[in-house]
Amino acid sequence: TSEKEEAEEREEERKMKAESSSSHPLAKKKADSSRLLGAEKQPITADSALPAVPNPAHIDKDVLLERQAHLPTTHKFSREPLYRVIKNQPPPILSIELDHNPFKCPAPDCSKSFRKASLLHYHIKYYHSDQQPDGGVEPAPARRKRSSSDGSDFTSSRKPEVQNTSCRHDDGEQSIMGAEVKKEERREKPGGLDRKERKHFLQVKLKKKKKKKKGGMEEDDDTDERVLDWWSKYFASIETLKEIIRAQEAAQAEAEEKEDLEIAAEAADSRSDDFLLRGSKLKEKSKEKKSSKDKKKGQAADCSEKRPVKPKVDELLVYNKELESEYGGFEDWLHTFNLYRGKAGDDDEHALDDDRIVGRFKGSLCMYKLPLSQEITREAGFDPNMGMFQSIPHNDPINILVRVYVVRATDLHPADINGKADPYIVIKLGKSEIKDKENYISKQLNPVFGKSFDMEATFPMESMLTVSVYDWDLVGTDDLIGETKIDLENRFYSKFRATCGISSNYSVHGYNIWRDPLKPSQILAKLCKDAKIDGPHYGPGGKVKVANRIFTGPTEIEDENGLKKQTEEHLALTVLNHWEEIPRVGCKLVPEHVETRPLLNPDKPGIEQGRIEMWVDMFPMDMPAPGPAIDISPRKPKRYELRVIIWNTDEVILEDDDYFTGEKSSDIFVRGWLKGQQEDKQDTDVHYHSLTGEGNFNWRFVFPFDYLVAEEKIVISKKESMFSWDETEYKIPPRLTLQVWDADHFSADDFLGAIELDLNRFPRGAKTAKQCSIDMIRNEQELPTISIFKQKRVKGWWPFVARDENDEMELTGKVEAELHLVTGEEAEKSPVGLGRNEPDPLEKPNRPDTTFLWFLSPLKAIRYLVCNRYKWLIIKVVLALLLLIMLGLFLYSMPGYLVKKLLGA
């Protein structure tokens, strides 16, 4: 039935078209001629005579589309619409579409359209990846395509001869569109990507393209886990802590700004005379506060812009305070009370309270009403003899393995005359004491210890841990800088589980290996058992149920060989990290952390002598033995060698005046060194008598150095003076300094300009001297930067700059240099010589003949003066002398010659 209805509709359309065409005489004539030729079904085109236009309101929409399909809308070589109008004929029925690109974006809020299907495909990928349909890209229907009344494609519903004749005007364009659509289909089908994979791939690709467009430093997102260690985790956590502090400062600045506005509003409501007096003061205060706030905000913004992209590294929590202050002193049930010695007389009135302490009482006091409520007595395992003190651990002696990690100390109080200190660690626990005197760090106020110490203790007799920092002295006793004390018993029995921090991710190998002897599933089962709650129940689909709470997480773990196995540890760890969400018994468990504790000296009470970063792990001896301690020893620097070749200079300013000619010139040489190694400065040879600022050198500098990759610092160890006992270690950023000088033999050399390159991020050199400009220094933050530790070899032109009289930077020259970084092993395998020496010598520069020093090469100077400077003057003088000689000889011989002629001799 549907086929019959379609056939009837097509027949009605054909009749309407025939009636409308027969109403025009020219159309009748054309139709009669076409019948004679046997082309009765040929459609009317724009080239033929067109019928009279009836009222558009009474014309069917399909008929309008039928007529518009034959109109040539675009030129072959342009996008402009083309309208052919025949003289003395009524205009055709046109529906002008301004946007004539056939492929339109299917997104609801996007009005873009494109000439090709591939362009639409890329547009959807990069701008509407979330809205992309599963079936791929479907181009919008072309506006020249005819459609039947049921919406089907014209080419599929028409007869073959009609289809062939109707496509003769735009056959080329339709075939191109079809080819492009087929290309897209062939491109999409083999991939076999589902929607999520394609979306992820597009997002990664887009991020990479954006990074290149922004001109930022090219960083590898994927970090090799073989390079990562505990310090990678620590430094990533420090960066996170800094971001939190910056965010807090910004929030505080905004709060202060709101407070100032409120104060100003209150002042406006007060009396006018008071307002005049107070308004000026408020304005001054607000100006000062605004300037400080703007500075803070500007610093935060600068830091966020300069900060490189952080690699994905598991982090720990760095507390900028004691762990006790975060968890209420771990006195959730066990409290400490000092026991004081009584006063014997009036002399004891002036004694300090700390001197009168003779002991400590640990316990808990609770006052409650009897009988207890039924909510408490109904709980499972309720002991009526204990009352409110349920689930209190026993008080029997217990042996504990205490593992103390000391990371570093900061801002230590100087203990030596030179304003430095030689710190080392001393740890006391009960009768045990560990002195790390042999490993003292010379002349440091911010030492990095990176040590771990294992001690055994028995609770409750030995529970006070003392970590001290002493100053090593060659002669005499060592001085105490400061110490901190930790009550381990409170931590051990606390419900916050401060024995060993819970890490954010579970791993069985690598830098983030799980260090607790109990696995997350065992810890979770023990917590649920002690708290008498239901669970854990592990279900399919990565779900676990604890006390009517459902948590989700991954269920696969990767071993050292890269094989994935099913595990429940990730699910259990997810519950432990959200233990505070468990009703009634939930609390925030102590995470994997580093705490910062103040160092105090009993001789200087109340004055902080520095701070120490550390953490403590405790393991009962009756439990499974823990693994080996984490290696937090300080990283050892890696040996590198930087090879810098100075090829040429250009446009160096001319400072000297020539003695004989008065020309401007410079005797150019380049000096270079690494920051912190000023005593190892290296100079090129001198390019004498440069008249244009151009210098040719072909000279190599070689700078060996030790480098910490993670901290991006050069490590320099040297003695401060000849009387120093040990070498002092310095960590400074890797910066290469290049300077251009004008050599003078009878006076000090003249400084012309310099450039300092941060080897971690410096602008890429220009390809030619013309492209090199001072904007490379002024707009350094906006230009793309590179790292020599990633690029390994860089060559280009960089500008020399100097400050003028107005303290403004000016361009004083340009240098073409090549930087090549090799490791210590590579430097031993392929050594190079300094300057142009062996091994791997450089060619001598091709310098002009004018590059000489007059008093070292007098013959060359004379030849230059004679041949170059005064050549034409000498020729003129010689010619003038010859003329004078000839004139003199003529005047001398002319009288005698005249006498002879007169006398006839």
C-alpha atoms as one frame of an Amber mdcrd trajectory, in Angstrom:
protein
   0.000   0.000   0.000   2.838   2.386   0.812   4.356   1.784  -2.624   1.010
   2.535  -4.303   0.625   5.764  -2.316   4.137   6.866  -3.292   3.410   6.145
  -6.966   0.168   8.150  -6.798   1.936  11.114  -5.189   4.618  11.090  -7.880
   1.941  10.977 -10.572   0.169  14.019  -9.042   3.456  15.945  -8.943   4.096
  15.169 -12.593   0.601  16.368 -13.555   0.987  19.642 -11.605   4.315  20.253
 -13.282   2.862  19.599 -16.711  -0.069  21.976 -16.067   2.192  24.777 -14.823
   4.513  24.372 -17.800   1.677  24.292 -20.356   0.363  27.676 -19.141   3.357
  29.468 -20.693   3.496  29.640 -24.519   7.267  29.379 -24.787   7.194  26.393
 -22.499   4.570  24.761 -24.776   6.790  25.370 -27.775   9.763  23.898 -25.948
   7.722  20.915 -24.790   6.469  20.231 -28.360   9.997  20.284 -29.726  11.172
  17.990 -26.953   8.422  15.504 -27.734   9.564  15.370 -31.336  13.074  14.548
 -30.145  11.784  11.831 -27.781  12.682  13.650 -24.565   9.283  13.970 -22.992
  10.510  13.497 -19.413  13.407  15.963 -19.501  13.079  18.403 -16.559  12.998
  22.121 -17.034  16.369  23.740 -16.252  17.556  27.292 -15.899  18.803  27.248
 -19.503  15.328  26.605 -20.822  12.377  28.959 -20.939  10.770  29.150 -17.528
   7.040  29.132 -16.807   5.133  31.930 -15.201   5.392  31.998 -11.490   2.159
  31.240  -9.684   1.452  32.354  -6.151   4.096  30.675  -3.924   1.573  30.214
  -1.140  -0.386  27.712  -3.267   2.647  25.769  -4.480   3.667  22.579  -2.755
   7.010  22.559  -0.937   8.226  19.529  -2.876   7.474  21.290  -6.143   9.577
  24.257  -5.050  12.434  21.941  -4.155  11.971  20.191  -7.505  12.409  23.487
  -9.358  15.308  24.714  -7.237  17.245  21.511  -7.795  17.951  22.421 -11.436
  19.272  25.917 -10.769  23.066  26.283 -10.980  23.879  27.868  -7.641  27.651
  28.064  -7.586  30.432  28.565 -10.041  32.926  25.787 -10.523  35.876  27.755
  -9.187  34.186  29.948  -6.561  31.671  29.840  -3.715  29.624  32.795  -4.934
  26.028  31.970  -5.992  25.316  32.201  -9.690  21.915  33.269 -11.090  21.244
  33.124 -14.816  18.464  35.419 -15.981  17.128  35.173 -19.522  15.930  38.352
 -21.140  12.148  38.870 -21.355  11.578  35.850 -19.168  10.074  35.781 -15.653
  12.638  35.186 -12.927  13.003  31.665 -11.566  11.794  30.681  -8.137  14.874
  31.093  -5.937  15.390  30.313  -2.290  18.658  32.085  -1.539  20.704  30.364
   1.152  23.505  32.596   2.371  25.483  29.748   3.913  25.991  27.535   0.894
  28.410  25.057   2.524  26.632  21.696   2.390  28.065  20.070   5.547  26.565
  21.622   8.674  27.519  20.947  12.283  24.840  18.828  14.018  25.522  20.411
  17.445  22.457  22.366  18.650  24.294  25.579  19.591  26.738  25.627  16.665
  26.007  27.341  13.350  29.194  26.316  11.572  29.111  24.749   8.138  31.870
  23.421   5.929  32.654  22.809   2.308  34.080  19.312   2.898  33.016  16.388
   5.037  36.563  16.021   6.382  36.500  19.593   7.725  33.221  18.891   9.487
  34.689  15.674  10.864  37.667  17.500  12.419  35.415  20.283  13.726  33.229
  17.790  15.587  36.285  15.970  16.909  37.933  19.023  18.427  34.938  21.137
  19.471  32.033  18.756  20.079  33.706  15.564  21.216  31.187  15.212  24.062
  28.222  15.543  21.669  29.627  13.322  18.950  27.134  10.641  17.914  28.111
   7.021  18.112  27.711   6.448  14.481  30.340   8.946  13.415  29.842  12.077
  11.356  26.715  12.386   9.277  26.923  15.329   6.871  23.965  17.633   6.518
  22.008  17.093   3.308  23.187  19.192   0.413  20.821  21.988  -0.486  20.787
  21.061  -4.189  19.583  17.554  -3.435  15.959  16.868  -4.363  13.751  14.972
  -2.010  10.469  13.191  -2.522   7.400  13.778  -0.428   8.286  10.992   2.012
  11.768  12.385   2.690  13.682   9.679   0.804  16.660  10.448  -1.384  15.835
  11.717  -4.830  18.354   9.462  -6.547  16.796   6.360  -5.046  13.183   7.192
  -5.936  13.465   8.528  -9.490  13.699   6.639 -12.704  17.157   6.035 -14.154
  16.762   8.353 -17.142  15.423  11.178 -14.978  18.270  10.682 -12.533  20.881
  10.894 -15.258  19.450  13.990 -16.901  18.910  15.867 -13.647  22.514  15.509
 -12.501  24.223  16.950 -15.529  24.697  20.448 -14.047  26.364  19.498 -10.773
  27.717  16.072 -11.553  31.292  17.046 -10.772  30.520  18.474  -7.387  28.312
  15.569  -6.350  30.989  13.060  -7.276  33.540  14.983  -5.187  31.213  15.017
  -2.201  30.540  11.348  -2.569  34.242  10.557  -2.715  34.883  12.547   0.418
  32.091  10.827   2.322  33.453   7.464   1.223  36.916   8.459   2.371  35.569
   9.322   5.799  33.712   6.010   5.966  36.832   4.064   4.986  38.828   6.041
   7.542  36.426   5.380  10.404  35.556   1.731   9.823  38.988   0.063  10.248
  39.705   1.903  13.499  37.065   0.080  15.452  37.136   2.665  18.244  34.150
   3.075  20.445  32.911   6.451  21.563  34.887   6.629  24.822  38.182   5.568
  23.249  37.751   8.023  20.381  36.894  10.816  22.826  39.954  10.082  24.968
  42.197   9.936  21.893  40.860  13.255  20.633  41.298  14.926  24.016  44.930
  13.776  24.249  45.613  14.910  20.686  43.981  18.268  21.331  46.022  18.794
  24.502  49.238  18.150  22.597  48.255  20.604  19.850  47.272  23.270  22.366
  50.580  22.864  24.128  52.481  23.466  20.897  50.322  26.490  20.008  50.850
  28.112  23.383  54.576  27.918  22.868  55.169  26.388  26.241  58.029  24.179
  27.097  57.693  20.707  25.607  57.266  18.332  28.509  56.753  14.586  28.488
  53.465  13.738  30.185  54.449  10.123  30.681  57.051   9.787  33.427  59.305
   6.754  33.474  58.718   4.964  36.764  62.291   3.676  36.779  63.476   7.256
  37.268  60.974   8.000  40.056  61.870   7.509  43.696  60.605   8.636  47.095
  61.992  12.127  46.531  59.853  12.455  43.392  56.805  11.880  45.564  58.116
  14.291  48.196  58.830  17.167  45.813  55.477  16.709  44.075  53.819  16.931
  47.493  55.814  20.083  48.326  54.518  21.697  45.129  50.972  20.776  46.133
  51.538  22.298  49.585  52.787  25.516  47.992  49.695  25.669  45.774  47.474
  25.241  48.842  49.321  28.019  50.672  48.994  30.329  47.659  45.287  29.584
  47.447  44.887  30.319  51.155  46.745  33.625  50.769  44.518  34.592  47.846
  41.399  33.691  49.835  42.680  35.682  52.814  43.359  38.677  50.574  39.793
  38.506  49.233  38.395  38.271  52.767  40.404  41.330  53.822  39.167  43.195
  50.767  35.542  42.425  51.681  36.201  43.539  55.239  37.631  46.831  53.974
  34.524  47.382  51.855  32.294  46.731  54.862  34.309  49.171  56.986  34.065
  51.772  54.231  30.298  51.272  54.046  29.970  51.695  57.824  32.114  54.817
  57.690  29.856  56.241  54.980  26.858  55.916  57.299  28.601  57.754  60.140
  28.709  61.485  60.625  30.142  63.650  57.874  32.894  65.225  59.972  34.038
  61.859  61.272  33.841  60.569  57.753  36.245  63.208  56.495  38.790  62.384
  59.179  38.471  58.636  59.056  38.024  58.435  55.299  41.551  59.589  54.586
  42.953  57.067  57.067  40.852  54.282  55.598  41.939  55.214  52.100  45.584
  55.069  53.115  45.112  51.734  54.830  43.120  50.337  51.946  45.780  51.497
  49.485  48.495  49.757  51.480  46.434  46.583  51.821  45.450  46.648  48.157
  49.070  46.988  47.083  50.079  44.039  49.267  47.103  42.002  48.017  47.854
  42.832  44.403  51.434  41.765  44.947  50.287  38.450  46.421  47.833  37.891
  43.602  50.431  38.868  41.018  52.982  36.503  42.537  50.427  33.700  42.579
  49.543  34.371  38.945  53.202  34.526  37.907  53.930  31.301  39.723  50.979
  29.594  38.074  52.116  30.773  34.627  55.760  29.853  35.080  55.033  26.559
  36.760  55.694  23.690  34.410  53.255  20.887  33.868  53.547  18.409  36.726
  54.037  14.756  35.824  51.588  12.245  37.264  53.241  11.106  40.503  51.625
   9.606  43.583  51.851  12.061  46.459  51.932  12.050  50.228  50.651  14.707
  52.622  53.176  17.254  53.907  52.043  18.877  57.149  53.490  22.299  57.839
  52.974  21.635  61.560  53.075  18.871  64.153  50.884  15.848  63.557  49.405
  16.227  67.063  47.933  19.624  66.211  46.061  18.048  63.288  44.576  15.207
  65.358  43.948  16.850  68.722  47.161  15.646  70.335  46.002  12.008  69.839
  44.136  12.326  73.128  40.919  10.822  71.832  40.844   8.548  74.912  44.284
   8.715  76.585  45.166  12.041  78.255  48.445  13.111  79.815  48.697  15.005
  83.114  51.988  16.314  84.527  52.917  15.426  88.115  54.642  18.301  89.936
  56.946  18.258  92.925  55.609  20.244  95.863  57.157  23.507  97.096  59.397
  23.072 100.127  59.767  26.767 100.920  59.697  30.316  99.644  62.688  29.667
  97.392  60.632  27.288  95.258  58.115  29.976  94.394  60.449  31.361  91.742
  61.154  27.928  90.262  59.764  27.163  86.817  56.924  24.688  86.446  58.928
  22.547  84.029  61.649  22.124  86.665  59.101  20.794  89.132  57.784  18.018
  86.860  58.595  14.626  88.363  56.437  12.438  86.158  53.309  12.091  84.050
  49.986  10.423  84.633  48.240   8.919  81.628  44.619   8.014  81.739  41.095
   9.127  81.007  38.487  10.613  83.317  34.817  10.372  82.424  31.704  11.265
  84.422  28.438   9.767  83.265  24.994   9.024  84.574  23.882   5.561  85.653
  22.213   3.553  84.355  23.492   3.961  80.811  21.092   4.525  77.973  19.755
   1.555  76.093  21.402   2.713  72.859  24.808   2.024  74.420  23.915  -1.182
  76.282  22.304  -2.745  73.204  25.520  -2.607  71.184  27.194  -5.918  70.462
  30.016  -6.842  72.842  29.018  -4.313  75.515  30.891  -4.868  78.797  28.840
  -3.512  81.750  31.939  -3.391  83.979  33.676  -0.879  81.677  30.767   1.550
  81.393  31.639   4.308  78.913  35.179   2.954  78.493  34.426   0.381  75.841
  37.098  -1.005  73.460  39.977   0.321  75.566  43.210  -1.557  74.775  44.924
  -3.570  77.449  47.739  -2.105  79.520  50.152  -5.007  79.264  53.732  -4.248
  78.166  54.131  -4.512  74.412  57.317  -4.553  72.331  57.345  -2.121  69.427
  59.700  -1.604  66.485  60.007   2.153  66.039  61.284   3.368  62.658  62.176
   7.055  62.556  62.608   8.822  59.205  64.392  12.195  59.248  64.086  14.012
  55.903  65.706  17.396  56.470  66.007  20.410  58.778  65.335  24.014  57.820
  66.289  27.418  59.207  68.641  26.088  61.880  70.079  28.577  64.335  73.780
  29.250  63.568  76.115  27.599  66.067  79.544  28.592  64.683  81.362  31.897
  64.408  81.031  31.885  60.611  77.220  31.947  60.908  76.824  28.311  59.887
  76.450  24.960  61.626  77.644  21.366  61.201  74.446  19.490  62.135  73.932
  15.805  62.834  71.089  13.701  64.292  70.795  12.168  67.764  67.768   9.979
  68.639  66.822   8.867  72.171  64.086   6.429  73.160  64.151   5.169  76.729
  67.652   3.877  77.404  68.506   3.558  73.715  70.409   6.309  71.933  71.643
   6.636  68.341  74.250   9.248  67.378  74.875   9.883  63.707  77.935  12.004
  64.424  80.034  10.500  61.634  77.567  11.746  59.017  77.473  15.404  60.013
  76.788  17.889  57.227  79.345  20.650  56.996  78.371  24.314  57.100  74.667
  23.996  56.448  71.638  25.659  58.020  69.228  23.711  55.783  70.711  20.202
  55.799  69.145  17.271  53.972  69.660  14.184  56.132  67.608  11.492  54.388
  68.123   8.966  57.184  66.072   6.204  58.781  66.739   4.714  62.225  65.277
   1.529  63.751  64.846   1.206  67.528  63.005  -1.183  69.830  60.858   0.063
  72.688  58.510  -1.323  75.300  55.270   0.490  75.990  54.342   1.978  78.427
  57.839   2.222  80.002  59.626   3.689  76.954  57.292   5.944  75.031  58.924
   9.377  74.783  60.946   9.780  71.575  63.454  12.641  71.447  64.955  13.741
  68.129  67.824  16.197  68.587  70.027  18.143  66.197  73.575  18.806  67.398
  76.369  20.957  66.010  79.612  19.085  65.390  82.771  20.758  66.686  86.341
  19.699  65.997  87.487  20.825  69.437  85.323  20.680  72.547  81.874  19.269
  73.130  79.131  19.386  70.553  76.392  21.964  71.065  72.682  21.230  71.078
  70.876  23.242  68.413  67.365  22.036  69.197  65.210  19.011  69.925  61.626
  17.792  69.597  59.761  15.210  71.682  57.020  12.831  70.541  54.763  10.739
  72.774  54.610   7.467  70.846  52.195   5.752  73.216  49.418   8.253  72.500
  49.908   7.706  68.790  50.018   3.932  69.077  46.720   3.596  70.956  44.866
   6.347  69.086  41.810   5.500  66.986  43.326   7.566  64.149  45.830   4.741
  63.556  49.038   6.776  63.628  51.242   3.671  63.557  51.821   3.701  59.787
  50.301   6.202  57.356  47.735   5.041  54.800  48.974   5.835  51.293  46.638
   7.069  48.565  47.394   4.180  46.178  48.312   0.544  46.663  51.367  -0.756
  44.852  53.526  -3.855  45.302  56.611  -2.460  43.573  58.274   0.801  42.603
  58.698   4.052  44.468  55.185   3.906  45.997  55.436   0.396  47.452  53.101
  -0.437  50.337  55.167  -0.342  53.541  52.673  -1.542  56.180  53.054  -5.252
  57.073  49.258  -5.575  56.919  47.555  -5.262  53.559  44.638  -2.805  53.175
  42.110  -5.666  53.257  43.562  -6.955  56.540  43.557  -3.476  58.070  39.950
  -2.929  57.007  38.842  -6.298  58.413  40.563  -5.514  61.734  38.957  -2.071
  61.963  35.511  -3.497  61.236  36.017  -6.211  63.838  37.258  -3.789  66.526
  34.432  -1.346  65.810  31.874  -4.182  65.695  30.365  -3.114  62.410  29.174
  -5.183  59.483  31.619  -5.765  56.644  33.548  -5.667  54.530  31.540  -7.423
  51.818  33.186  -7.438  48.380  30.834  -7.644  45.431  31.106  -7.771  41.655
  31.759  -4.680  39.594  34.405  -3.243  41.930  32.100  -2.621  44.897  32.568
  -3.138  48.627  29.972  -2.677  51.364  30.863  -1.541  54.891  28.158  -0.638
  57.445  25.472  -0.015  54.811  27.880   2.164  52.812  28.967   1.102  49.340
  32.357   2.130  47.922  33.697   1.553  44.417  37.212   1.275  43.113  39.522
  -0.581  40.700  39.971  -4.321  41.044  43.179  -4.905  39.047  46.798  -4.523
  40.077  49.913  -4.609  37.935  52.935  -6.592  39.097  56.599  -6.008  38.303
  56.302  -7.899  35.008  53.380  -5.753  33.839  50.807  -8.523  34.280  47.432
  -7.509  35.690  45.806  -9.527  38.445  42.514  -9.331  40.282  42.751  -7.922
  43.811  40.559  -6.477  46.551  43.265  -4.231  47.997  42.269  -1.158  45.979
  38.687  -1.438  47.203  39.810  -1.831  50.807  42.161   1.134  50.475  39.310
   3.268  49.109  37.308   2.514  52.272  40.316   3.321  54.501  40.827   6.672
  52.789  37.123   7.462  53.409  36.823   5.884  56.868  35.447   9.155  58.277
  32.268   8.531  56.248  31.450   5.386  58.258  28.686   6.258  60.733  29.307
   6.240  64.514  32.889   4.888  64.482  34.302   6.717  61.470  37.289   9.064
  61.755  39.995  10.329  59.441  42.884   7.860  59.492  46.420   9.228  59.433
  47.586   9.270  55.789  51.075   8.765  54.463  52.712  11.994  55.520  55.727
  14.077  56.492  55.264  16.308  59.533  57.203  19.469  60.322  58.155  19.852
  63.987  59.804  22.832  65.733  63.210  22.422  67.349  63.476  23.893  70.849
  66.420  24.376  73.156  65.899  24.102  76.957  68.436  26.907  77.472  66.375
  29.207  75.210  62.773  28.420  76.137  60.038  29.560  73.774  62.425  30.405
  70.918  62.290  28.169  67.869  65.775  27.058  66.789  64.704  25.637  63.453
  62.330  23.033  62.071  62.724  19.366  61.225  60.739  17.315  58.705  60.228
  13.692  59.713  57.741  10.897  60.377  57.563   7.820  62.628  56.304   4.306
  61.869  55.529   1.800  64.644  55.133  -1.945  64.220  54.232  -4.382  67.042
  56.820  -7.135  67.412  54.123  -9.810  67.708  52.781  -8.922  64.241  54.323
  -9.863  60.868  57.705  -8.214  60.411  57.688  -5.131  58.162  59.723  -4.887
  55.038  62.978  -2.963  54.741  62.959   0.765  55.389  62.236   3.082  52.472
  65.369   4.499  50.926  65.160   8.260  51.458  68.887   8.888  51.216  69.680
  12.151  49.407  69.942  11.879  45.693  73.420  11.772  44.290  74.054  14.285
  41.526  74.745  13.068  38.029  77.842  14.136  36.133  77.283  16.201  32.991
  79.443  18.168  30.606  78.218  21.241  28.766  80.043  22.063  25.537  79.467
  25.559  24.190  80.824  26.539  20.774  80.982  30.257  20.012  80.774  30.495
  16.246  80.233  34.181  15.415  79.102  37.524  16.728  77.315  40.276  14.865
  76.282  43.910  15.394  78.519  44.278  18.439  78.758  47.932  19.384  82.039
  49.657  18.425  83.797  51.317  21.344  87.330  52.196  20.146  88.623  54.880
  17.782  91.488  53.948  15.469  94.727  55.798  16.233  95.557  56.551  12.633
  92.267  56.517  10.757  89.784  57.541  13.459  87.424  54.701  12.497  85.133
  53.049  15.054  86.179  49.476  15.859  86.207  46.861  18.613  88.551  44.076
  19.637  85.878  41.492  20.405  86.103  38.416  22.606  83.438  36.327  24.403
  83.569  35.110  27.999  81.432  32.368  29.513  80.882  30.448  32.746  78.298
  28.524  34.710  76.733  30.178  37.747  78.660  29.246  40.873  81.826  28.508
  38.872  83.029  32.040  38.270  86.605  30.978  38.965  86.401  28.677  35.921
  85.680  31.465  33.423  86.693  30.736  29.849  87.503  33.285  27.128  87.721
  33.048  23.364  90.621  34.534  21.431  90.307  38.163  20.337  88.888  39.210
  17.001  90.913  42.409  16.526  89.845  45.504  14.718  86.234  44.572  13.902
  84.803  47.452  11.875  81.218  46.115  11.591  80.704  44.391  14.930  81.153
  41.006  13.300  83.426  38.494  14.995  84.502  34.990  13.959  85.740  32.594
  16.632  84.971  28.853  16.232  85.890  28.471  19.899  84.756  25.780  22.322
  84.026  26.118  26.045  83.776  22.971  28.206  81.960  23.113  31.563  81.753
  19.893  33.628  79.235  19.964  36.485  77.152  17.784  38.833  73.379  18.058
  38.463  70.313  16.926  40.418  67.627  16.215  37.827  64.660  16.197  40.222
  65.588  19.436  41.981  66.926  21.080  38.794  69.984  22.308  40.666  73.742
  22.199  40.113  75.657  20.814  43.101  78.967  22.529  43.860  81.266  21.393
  46.660  84.161  23.649  47.561  85.994  25.025  50.572  84.992  28.478  51.685
  88.570  29.376  52.543  91.987  27.793  52.790  91.446  27.279  56.534  88.164
  25.385  56.110  88.183  21.813  57.383  85.513  20.454  55.029  83.995  21.340
  51.715  80.674  23.147  51.698  77.942  21.952  49.365  75.878  24.480  47.415
  72.807  23.918  45.258  72.217  26.582  42.651  70.102  26.751  39.465  71.911
  25.895  36.219  72.536  29.183  34.448  74.973  29.829  31.624  76.358  33.356
  31.365  77.870  34.659  28.113  79.441  38.104  27.897  80.978  40.111  25.074
  83.974  42.338  25.834  86.224  44.837  24.061  89.867  43.915  24.687  92.268
  46.702  25.714  96.000  46.170  26.323  96.876  49.359  28.129  93.692  49.624
  30.225  90.922  47.435  31.624  88.751  45.565  29.144  85.425  47.210  28.350
  82.227  45.279  29.091  79.775  45.493  26.181  76.864  43.151  26.958  75.755
  39.809  28.379  73.038  37.167  28.318  72.120  34.611  30.984  70.403  31.379
  29.943  68.555  29.151  32.398  69.456  25.724  31.052  66.118  24.291  32.185
  63.991  26.809  30.301  65.467  29.361  27.908  64.189  30.785  24.607  65.097
  28.935  21.461  67.775  30.717  19.455  66.943  32.560  16.240  67.916  30.932
  12.960  69.593  34.034  11.557  71.133  37.184  12.969  68.361  39.316  11.450
  65.683  37.368  13.329  67.540  37.811  16.608  66.295  40.831  18.570  66.070
  42.238  22.076  62.468  40.975  22.274  63.911  37.538  23.015  64.904  38.965
  26.415  62.038  41.363  27.032  59.310  38.858  26.129  61.071  35.787  27.441
  58.024  34.597  29.383  55.808  34.676  26.280  58.238  32.878  23.963  58.510
  29.079  23.688  61.245  27.699  25.929  63.379  24.583  25.741  65.497  22.605
  28.183  69.016  21.572  27.299  68.530  18.492  29.492  65.790  17.346  27.102
  66.977  18.853  23.817  70.668  17.878  24.342  71.877  20.036  21.427  70.761
  23.564  20.461  72.174  26.070  17.987  71.044  29.612  17.254  71.497  33.335
  17.710  70.940  35.082  21.062  71.162  38.813  21.839  73.642  40.547  24.125
  72.051  43.281  26.238  73.262  45.932  28.671  71.776  48.773  30.701  72.128
  52.279  29.340  72.310  55.546  31.284  68.532  55.510  31.816  68.685  51.959
  33.213  66.929  50.594  30.130  68.009  47.515  28.247  69.622  48.047  24.873
  70.916  45.629  22.272  74.739  45.546  22.267  75.397  42.585  20.015  74.395
  39.100  18.895  76.123  35.771  19.319  75.792  32.533  17.391  76.386  29.672
  19.794  75.856  25.940  19.933  75.082  24.186  23.224  75.715  20.466  23.507
  75.027  18.523  26.717  76.548  15.086  27.303  76.689  12.827  30.332  79.923
  12.035  32.139  80.141   8.599  30.485  79.602  10.083  27.018  82.229  12.748
  27.716  84.794  10.047  28.556  84.005   8.107  25.393  84.136  11.129  23.062
  86.328  13.843  24.629  86.818  17.251  23.053  89.453  19.934  23.472  89.173
  23.490  24.676  89.242  26.253  22.108  90.407  24.715  18.827  92.661  22.091
  20.404  92.669  18.338  20.042  90.727  16.105  20.300  87.983  16.983  17.808
  89.527  20.354  16.884  87.537  23.125  15.258  88.596  24.893  12.075  90.241
  28.277  12.283  87.868  31.141  11.518  88.049  32.901   8.180  88.674  36.423
   9.458  89.191  39.497   7.224  92.636  40.997   6.662  91.878  43.924   8.963
  91.912  41.767  12.110  95.386  42.511  13.487  97.048  44.478  16.283  99.285
  47.281  14.951 102.088  47.060  17.507 102.288  43.248  17.287 102.307  43.258
  13.445 103.826  46.585  12.350 104.535  45.486   8.758 100.948  44.315   8.410
  99.740  47.617   9.848 101.904  49.590   7.389 100.680  47.496   4.513  97.056
  48.038   5.622  97.589  51.800   5.937  99.393  52.041   2.613  97.232  49.669
   0.617  93.799  50.230   2.085  93.586  53.612   3.691  96.046  55.965   1.811
  96.420  54.186  -1.506  94.717  56.844  -3.627  96.320  59.662  -1.664  99.786
  58.265  -2.318  98.991  57.832  -6.006  97.816  61.415  -6.188 100.928  62.686
  -4.413 103.220  60.688  -6.703 101.424  62.020  -9.772 101.683  65.568  -8.431
 105.401  65.135  -7.749 105.959  63.818 -11.258 104.130  66.801 -12.677 106.189
  69.204 -10.569 109.421  67.525 -11.621 108.445  67.705 -15.256 107.484  71.353
 -14.848 110.783  72.142 -13.108 112.802  70.412 -15.804 110.851  72.334 -18.438
 111.511  75.680 -16.776 115.160  74.782 -16.230 115.885  73.737 -19.844 113.646
  76.265 -21.639 115.999  79.357 -21.440 119.005  77.492 -22.862 116.916  76.024
 -25.598 115.587  79.490 -26.556 119.136  81.014 -26.642 120.343  78.262 -28.876
 117.457  78.826 -31.239 118.015  82.579 -31.335 121.777  82.307 -31.991 121.307
  79.519 -34.473 123.751  77.285 -32.687
